[in-house]
Amino acid sequence: MTVYDELAAWARSMDRPDATLVRASGWQFARLDPARARRAAVLILVGPRDGGPSARDSGHPGPDEVPSRDDLDILFVMRASSLSNHPGQVAFPGGAIDPGDTDEGAAALREAREETGVDSDGIEILGLLPEVGLPISNFMVTPVLGWWAEQSPIHAVDTAESELVFRAPVSTLLDPVHRRTAVVRRDGFVSRTPAFLVPEAVIWGFTAMLLDAMFDGLGWTRPWDRSREIPAPL
């Protein structure tokens, strides 16, 4: 089974009413208001790393040519430090679902195109994952798992929204050396989330929770020391 098959099979396994990706727990500072919550989608875009094997016909990496998860990377954006919500934090491309979006997958692809310049025609949606509440901004977020079948250049389209667009190797994200627990202490409340150390930034909070849950669900997680804590880079 290729890593493409693993990702597709896991996405299918999460397509059931009782599936849960991230459980509500002590990491959240607020409670979601379901009556007023807005719907959003983010794109978890996985693909072969730059310089990896190429498909025979198209010149782009394809699922049959990817030998291991260490040959993959994932697309991220760093939010502008001037934003009022989650400034300077690393996130998956995404945002609110617009009335013109046909579904969550279409919204995630549109947002990724607007934020990173990626050609969404080269992305295959593997599945919609169970939505996760983000109380601090009162969103119900649907993570959309995508496979980057035909890759295209990326850049920060609007620097007022995103300061940086980058790809992080899965091998780096899975390496226990780069795993930490990020801690936020506020008004007597303590929040702890997984964190991933990459050259560009610290991935923590909501994005790290989704990433950690995906790796756990795929069975890719390598044992790491959760007692190694760092202050969350607010």
C-alpha positions in Angstrom: 0.0 0.0 0.0 1.4 3.4 -1.0 1.2 6.4 1.3 -1.4 7.8 -1.1 -3.5 4.7 -0.4 -3.0 5.1 3.3 -4.2 8.7 3.2 -7.2 7.9 1.1 -8.2 4.9 3.2 -7.9 6.9 6.4 -10.0 9.7 5.0 -12.7 7.2 4.0 -12.6 5.7 7.5 -13.4 9.1 9.0 -16.5 9.5 6.8 -19.0 8.3 9.4 -21.4 10.1 11.8 -19.6 9.0 15.0 -16.1 9.9 13.8 -14.2 12.5 15.9 -10.9 14.1 14.8 -10.1 16.3 17.8 -12.0 16.1 21.0 -13.0 19.2 22.9 -10.8 19.3 26.0 -8.8 21.6 28.2 -6.9 23.2 25.3 -9.7 25.5 24.5 -10.1 28.9 26.3 -13.7 29.4 25.4 -16.9 27.5 24.6 -18.3 27.4 21.1 -21.7 29.0 20.6 -23.4 26.6 18.1 -26.2 29.1 17.3 -23.8 31.8 16.1 -20.9 29.7 14.9 -19.7 30.3 11.3 -18.6 27.5 9.0 -15.1 27.3 7.7 -12.8 24.9 5.9 -9.0 24.3 5.8 -6.9 22.4 3.3 -4.4 19.8 4.6 -2.5 19.5 1.4 -0.1 16.5 1.3 2.2 15.8 -1.7 5.6 14.6 -2.7 8.5 16.8 -1.7 10.4 19.0 -4.2 12.9 16.9 -6.1 11.1 13.7 -5.4 10.2 11.0 -8.0 8.3 12.2 -11.1 5.3 10.6 -12.7 6.1 8.9 -16.0 3.9 11.0 -18.2 3.0 14.3 -16.7 6.4 15.2 -15.1 4.7 15.6 -11.8 4.9 13.3 -8.8 2.0 10.8 -8.6 0.8 8.4 -5.9 2.4 5.3 -7.6 5.9 6.9 -7.5 6.0 7.9 -3.8 7.8 5.2 -1.8 7.4 6.4 1.7 5.9 9.0 4.0 9.4 10.6 4.4 9.1 11.7 0.8 6.0 13.9 1.5 5.5 17.4 2.7 2.5 19.5 3.8 1.6 23.1 2.8 1.3 25.8 5.5 0.8 29.6 5.7 2.1 32.0 8.3 -0.6 34.5 9.1 0.4 38.2 9.0 1.5 39.6 12.4 -0.8 42.6 11.8 -4.0 40.5 11.9 -6.4 40.7 14.8 -7.1 37.0 15.0 -4.2 34.5 15.4 -1.5 36.9 14.3 1.8 35.4 13.2 0.6 31.8 13.7 1.1 29.0 11.3 -2.1 27.6 9.8 -3.4 25.4 7.0 -4.7 27.5 4.1 -8.4 28.1 4.6 -11.1 30.4 5.8 -14.9 31.0 6.0 -17.2 29.2 3.6 -18.7 31.7 1.2 -22.3 31.5 -0.2 -20.8 30.7 -3.7 -18.8 27.7 -2.5 -20.5 24.4 -3.5 -19.2 22.6 -0.4 -16.4 22.5 2.1 -13.9 21.1 -0.4 -14.6 23.9 -2.9 -14.2 26.5 -0.1 -10.8 25.0 1.0 -9.5 24.9 -2.6 -10.6 28.5 -3.2 -9.0 29.7 0.0 -5.8 27.9 -0.8 -5.7 29.4 -4.3 -6.3 32.9 -2.9 -3.7 32.6 -0.1 -0.9 30.6 -1.8 -1.4 30.9 -5.5 -1.6 27.1 -5.8 -3.3 25.7 -8.9 -6.2 23.9 -7.4 -6.8 21.9 -10.6 -3.8 19.8 -9.6 -5.3 18.9 -6.2 -7.3 15.8 -5.6 -9.6 15.9 -2.6 -9.3 12.6 -0.7 -12.0 13.4 1.8 -13.7 15.7 4.3 -12.7 15.1 7.9 -15.0 15.6 10.9 -15.5 19.2 11.7 -13.8 20.7 14.7 -15.0 23.6 16.8 -12.6 26.6 17.2 -14.3 28.6 20.0 -11.8 31.5 20.1 -13.1 32.7 16.7 -16.4 30.8 16.9 -15.9 28.7 13.8 -16.9 25.1 13.0 -14.0 24.1 10.8 -14.0 21.2 8.3 -10.5 19.9 7.5 -10.2 18.8 3.9 -7.5 16.3 3.1 -6.0 16.9 -0.3 -3.4 15.1 -2.5 -1.1 17.4 -4.5 -1.1 15.4 -7.7 0.2 18.1 -10.1 2.3 20.6 -8.2 2.5 24.3 -9.0 4.5 27.3 -7.6 3.3 28.9 -4.4 3.8 32.3 -2.8 2.1 34.6 -0.3 -0.5 36.2 -2.5 -1.5 38.9 -0.1 1.1 39.8 2.5 -1.5 41.6 4.5 -3.0 38.2 5.2 -0.1 35.8 5.0 3.5 36.7 5.6 4.9 33.3 4.4 3.9 30.2 2.5 6.0 27.1 3.0 6.1 23.3 2.8 7.2 21.3 5.8 8.6 17.8 5.3 6.6 15.1 7.0 9.9 13.5 8.1 10.7 16.6 10.1 7.2 16.8 11.6 7.3 13.2 12.7 10.8 13.4 14.2 10.5 13.2 18.0 13.4 15.7 18.2 11.1 18.3 16.8 8.0 17.6 18.9 7.1 19.7 21.9 4.0 20.6 24.0 3.1 24.3 23.7 1.7 26.0 26.8 -0.4 29.1 27.2 -1.2 30.5 30.7 -4.0 33.1 30.8 -6.1 34.3 33.7 -5.4 31.2 35.7 -6.2 28.9 32.8 -3.6 26.6 31.3 -3.8 25.3 27.7 -1.5 22.7 26.3 -1.4 21.6 22.6 1.1 19.6 20.6 3.8 21.7 18.8 6.1 21.0 15.9 9.4 22.8 15.5 10.2 23.6 11.8 12.9 26.0 10.5 10.2 28.6 9.5 8.3 28.6 12.8 6.7 26.8 15.6 3.4 25.0 14.6 1.1 24.9 17.6 -2.5 25.4 18.7 -5.4 24.4 16.5 -3.2 23.6 13.4 -0.9 21.3 15.5 -3.9 19.6 17.0 -5.2 18.7 13.5 -1.8 17.6 12.4 -1.2 15.5 15.5 -4.7 13.9 15.2 -4.0 13.0 11.5 -0.6 11.4 12.3 -2.2 9.4 15.1 -5.1 8.3 12.9 -2.7 7.2 10.2 -0.5 5.3 12.7 2.5 7.5 11.7 3.3 9.1 15.0 6.6 8.2 16.6 6.8 8.2 20.4 7.8 11.6 21.7 8.2 13.2 25.0 5.1 15.3 25.8 6.7 16.6 29.0 9.1 18.8 27.0 7.1 22.0 27.2 7.7 25.4 25.6 5.8 28.7 25.9 3.4 29.1 23.0 4.8 31.8 20.7 1.9 34.3 21.0 
